[in-house]
Amino acid sequence: MEGGGQYNAHASAQAASATLGVELFRAAATSAPVGPAGAVTVADYGASEGRNSLAPLSAAVEAVRAARGEDQPVWVFHTDLPDNDFASLFHTVAEDPGSYRRPGVYTAAVGRSFYEQLLPDASLGLGWSSIAVHWLREVPGPLDGFWASTATAEQHDVWARAGAADWSAFLTARAAEMLPGARLVVVVGAAHGQGRARRSGAERAMDEVARGLQDLVDRGIVTDAERAAMTIPAWYRTEAEWEAPFTAGGDLVLEQLRFVDLGDPLWQQTGGEGYADTVAAALRVSFGPSLLQGLDPERRSAVAAELFDGHLARAIAAQAPEPWFAWRLAIMGIARRSD
């Protein structure tokens, strides 16, 4: 994600998605088990700069204390990759009026991938992850374009196997961390359709980004080799793929899985006013860093501005005013067996 407070400022679509899981998270918090040190440990997997985590974590802290008393200590661990903007995250927790911060609630961060175990065995009482586990740990292999919907049949199979392995690794790591009876709530982008016909709901915008990249190549701003190396490692799973790791007798139980066709939150939020610039900024902060990571750092910002703030914003503004996205969410409640 783009740092410097930019993700906090332009990730309102992700914030809208997160709200749909808050009540499930609040309910899970009422029975969150206490850890060995007497604190309820809560983990936020894929925190970015933190603003979109504040409302769900505040709801969880309130629910934990309603159930266990106002003096119940709570540890909150925010996790993300090592190059995440943790400085912005800690400022957000400390200064934002919507913060969960209060006496007896402690904040920490873990700068590692959530595809590995991040906390000690049997220490976690409650987990949250919102709009994060569609990201793969690495690019599984080449695509004909940069977005998974452009995959050939062979490429699709490679990416599907990587998506399955990463989801399984995420759950295996969480099962080790979770106390018996602990719960995890996951809100994440999901696929429309099945197999190679699957779609994320962002294809129209990504096709326009592809045209913008070709324009940058034609203008000599980006080379053919640089464009060919650009890939966004995002995988939108089907219902069967989300369910696959949960086997009878396994450590984790999928208590709830529901899907919400969210539509286009940015269109809903703007009513079309300033929509083109809003979309351009949102895609830049969300997908720009992974798309452009192969470029020299001193060029990256200028290319992002040309591609998103320039080409994409102009292309959207030139079209009839209408939504460009059809996002779908999967909302999951997952429990660690207590027996």
Secondary structure, 3 states (H helix, E strand, C coil): CCCCCHHHHHCHHHHHHHHCCHHHHHHHHCCCCCCCCCCEEEEEECCCCCHHHHHHHHHHHHHHHHHHCCCCCEEEEEEECCCCCHHHHHHHHHHCCCCCCCCCEEEEEEECCCCCCCCCCCCEEEEEEECCCCECCCCCCCCCCCCHHHCCHHHHHHHHHHHHHHHHHHHHHHHHHEEEEEEEEEEEEECECCHHHCECCCHHHHHHHHHHHHHHHHCCCCCHHHHHCCCCCECCECHHHHHCCCCCCCCEEEEEEEEEEEECHHHHHHCCCCHHHHHHHHHHHHHHHHHCCCCCHHHHHHHHHHHHHHHHHHHHHHCCCCCCCCEEEEEEEEEECCC
